[in-house]
Amino acid sequence: MSDQAPVRDLPLSMVTLIFGVLSVPLAVLRHLVSLAVVLAALALAFQWWGRRKAKVNAYTPASIKRSHQGGKAAMIGGALAVVMWVLWRTNVLLH
């Protein structure tokens, strides 16, 4: 019998990936920009929480990679959403 705990998936890694990836296309839709910001913020919070858990426990490399990719997509989607929000609010896109 092994003394090591079984390796399992990082909690919320798939949710982080989905929220991060969804924030990118939602950022360019006028009425869903605020939703994109919220999804990006949640994905970044989940990634931060997952990184803290990964320091303490052993998780599969695939789930850690999913969480990292979701965080990258969330940063892109969040930044794009903020830029689009400013552009829509200042009516730059209507001219």
Short mmCIF file of the C-alpha atoms (twelve columns), coordinates in Angstrom:
data_MODEL
# 
_entry.id   MODEL 
# 
loop_
_atom_site.group_PDB 
_atom_site.id 
_atom_site.type_symbol 
_atom_site.label_atom_id 
_atom_site.label_alt_id 
_atom_site.label_comp_id 
_atom_site.label_asym_id 
_atom_site.label_seq_id 
_atom_site.Cartn_x 
_atom_site.Cartn_y 
_atom_site.Cartn_z 
_atom_site.pdbx_PDB_model_num 
ATOM 1  C CA . MET A 1  0.000   0.000  0.000   1 
ATOM 2  C CA . SER A 2  1.307   3.415  -0.958  1 
ATOM 3  C CA . ASP A 3  1.560   6.286  1.528   1 
ATOM 4  C CA . GLN A 4  0.919   8.875  -1.157  1 
ATOM 5  C CA . ALA A 5  -2.548  10.281 -1.756  1 
ATOM 6  C CA . PRO A 6  -4.073  9.456  -5.145  1 
ATOM 7  C CA . VAL A 7  -3.494  12.041 -7.850  1 
ATOM 8  C CA . ARG A 8  -6.744  13.666 -8.928  1 
ATOM 9  C CA . ASP A 9  -7.986  16.601 -10.988 1 
ATOM 10 C CA . LEU A 10 -7.648  20.126 -9.668  1 
ATOM 11 C CA . PRO A 11 -11.056 21.323 -8.430  1 
ATOM 12 C CA . LEU A 12 -12.746 23.846 -10.727 1 
ATOM 13 C CA . SER A 13 -10.074 23.553 -13.443 1 
ATOM 14 C CA . MET A 14 -12.668 22.850 -16.131 1 
ATOM 15 C CA . VAL A 15 -14.883 25.687 -14.865 1 
ATOM 16 C CA . THR A 16 -11.878 28.023 -15.010 1 
ATOM 17 C CA . LEU A 17 -11.204 27.022 -18.603 1 
ATOM 18 C CA . ILE A 18 -14.838 27.389 -19.682 1 
ATOM 19 C CA . PHE A 19 -15.337 30.756 -17.955 1 
ATOM 20 C CA . GLY A 20 -12.052 32.060 -19.348 1 
ATOM 21 C CA . VAL A 21 -12.785 30.973 -22.901 1 
ATOM 22 C CA . LEU A 22 -16.386 32.244 -22.777 1 
ATOM 23 C CA . SER A 23 -15.262 35.682 -21.644 1 
ATOM 24 C CA . VAL A 24 -13.485 36.311 -24.957 1 
ATOM 25 C CA . PRO A 25 -16.445 36.106 -27.401 1 
ATOM 26 C CA . LEU A 26 -18.832 37.698 -24.900 1 
ATOM 27 C CA . ALA A 27 -16.515 40.702 -24.654 1 
ATOM 28 C CA . VAL A 28 -17.333 41.829 -28.190 1 
ATOM 29 C CA . LEU A 29 -21.111 41.625 -27.801 1 
ATOM 30 C CA . ARG A 30 -22.540 44.963 -26.719 1 
ATOM 31 C CA . HIS A 31 -24.986 43.861 -24.045 1 
ATOM 32 C CA . LEU A 32 -22.848 41.036 -22.675 1 
ATOM 33 C CA . VAL A 33 -19.672 42.965 -21.918 1 
ATOM 34 C CA . SER A 34 -20.423 43.111 -18.204 1 
ATOM 35 C CA . LEU A 35 -21.036 39.351 -18.165 1 
ATOM 36 C CA . ALA A 36 -17.644 38.856 -19.821 1 
ATOM 37 C CA . VAL A 37 -15.985 40.909 -17.078 1 
ATOM 38 C CA . VAL A 38 -17.701 38.855 -14.376 1 
ATOM 39 C CA . LEU A 39 -16.764 35.535 -16.019 1 
ATOM 40 C CA . ALA A 40 -13.161 36.664 -16.444 1 
ATOM 41 C CA . ALA A 41 -12.965 37.759 -12.806 1 
ATOM 42 C CA . LEU A 42 -14.415 34.459 -11.613 1 
ATOM 43 C CA . ALA A 43 -12.021 32.471 -13.802 1 
ATOM 44 C CA . LEU A 44 -9.056  34.406 -12.418 1 
ATOM 45 C CA . ALA A 45 -10.293 33.886 -8.853  1 
ATOM 46 C CA . PHE A 46 -10.707 30.147 -9.470  1 
ATOM 47 C CA . GLN A 47 -7.235  29.949 -10.996 1 
ATOM 48 C CA . TRP A 48 -5.727  31.746 -8.013  1 
ATOM 49 C CA . TRP A 49 -7.521  29.384 -5.631  1 
ATOM 50 C CA . GLY A 50 -6.406  26.380 -7.695  1 
ATOM 51 C CA . ARG A 51 -2.779  27.483 -7.621  1 
ATOM 52 C CA . ARG A 52 -2.902  27.688 -3.840  1 
ATOM 53 C CA . LYS A 53 -4.381  24.200 -3.638  1 
ATOM 54 C CA . ALA A 54 -1.821  22.845 -6.120  1 
ATOM 55 C CA . LYS A 55 1.020   23.921 -3.828  1 
ATOM 56 C CA . VAL A 56 -0.357  21.747 -1.030  1 
ATOM 57 C CA . ASN A 57 -1.738  18.695 -2.875  1 
ATOM 58 C CA . ALA A 58 -0.793  16.694 -5.953  1 
ATOM 59 C CA . TYR A 59 -3.062  17.105 -8.979  1 
ATOM 60 C CA . THR A 60 -2.883  15.859 -12.541 1 
ATOM 61 C CA . PRO A 61 -0.761  17.927 -14.934 1 
ATOM 62 C CA . ALA A 62 -3.676  18.084 -17.392 1 
ATOM 63 C CA . SER A 63 -5.958  19.765 -14.846 1 
ATOM 64 C CA . ILE A 64 -3.261  22.247 -13.864 1 
ATOM 65 C CA . LYS A 65 -2.732  23.033 -17.558 1 
ATOM 66 C CA . ARG A 66 -6.500  23.550 -18.047 1 
ATOM 67 C CA . SER A 67 -6.547  25.975 -15.145 1 
ATOM 68 C CA . HIS A 68 -3.545  27.864 -16.516 1 
ATOM 69 C CA . GLN A 69 -5.076  28.111 -20.004 1 
ATOM 70 C CA . GLY A 70 -8.363  29.300 -18.512 1 
ATOM 71 C CA . GLY A 71 -6.512  31.996 -16.595 1 
ATOM 72 C CA . LYS A 72 -4.748  33.187 -19.738 1 
ATOM 73 C CA . ALA A 73 -8.032  33.310 -21.655 1 
ATOM 74 C CA . ALA A 74 -9.670  35.163 -18.752 1 
ATOM 75 C CA . MET A 75 -6.952  37.823 -18.788 1 
ATOM 76 C CA . ILE A 76 -7.447  38.309 -22.524 1 
ATOM 77 C CA . GLY A 77 -11.248 38.287 -22.255 1 
ATOM 78 C CA . GLY A 78 -11.267 40.630 -19.277 1 
ATOM 79 C CA . ALA A 79 -8.948  43.136 -20.930 1 
ATOM 80 C CA . LEU A 80 -10.927 42.975 -24.171 1 
ATOM 81 C CA . ALA A 81 -14.197 43.421 -22.284 1 
ATOM 82 C CA . VAL A 82 -12.925 46.519 -20.495 1 
ATOM 83 C CA . VAL A 83 -11.683 48.014 -23.771 1 
ATOM 84 C CA . MET A 84 -14.987 47.262 -25.514 1 
ATOM 85 C CA . TRP A 85 -16.917 48.624 -22.543 1 
ATOM 86 C CA . VAL A 86 -15.068 51.931 -22.833 1 
ATOM 87 C CA . LEU A 87 -15.545 52.001 -26.612 1 
ATOM 88 C CA . TRP A 88 -19.291 51.357 -26.368 1 
ATOM 89 C CA . ARG A 89 -19.726 53.826 -23.513 1 
ATOM 90 C CA . THR A 90 -17.918 56.660 -25.312 1 
ATOM 91 C CA . ASN A 91 -19.796 55.929 -28.581 1 
ATOM 92 C CA . VAL A 92 -16.554 55.533 -30.511 1 
ATOM 93 C CA . LEU A 93 -17.955 52.456 -32.257 1 
ATOM 94 C CA . LEU A 94 -21.024 54.303 -33.514 1 
ATOM 95 C CA . HIS A 95 -19.202 56.858 -35.668 1 
# 
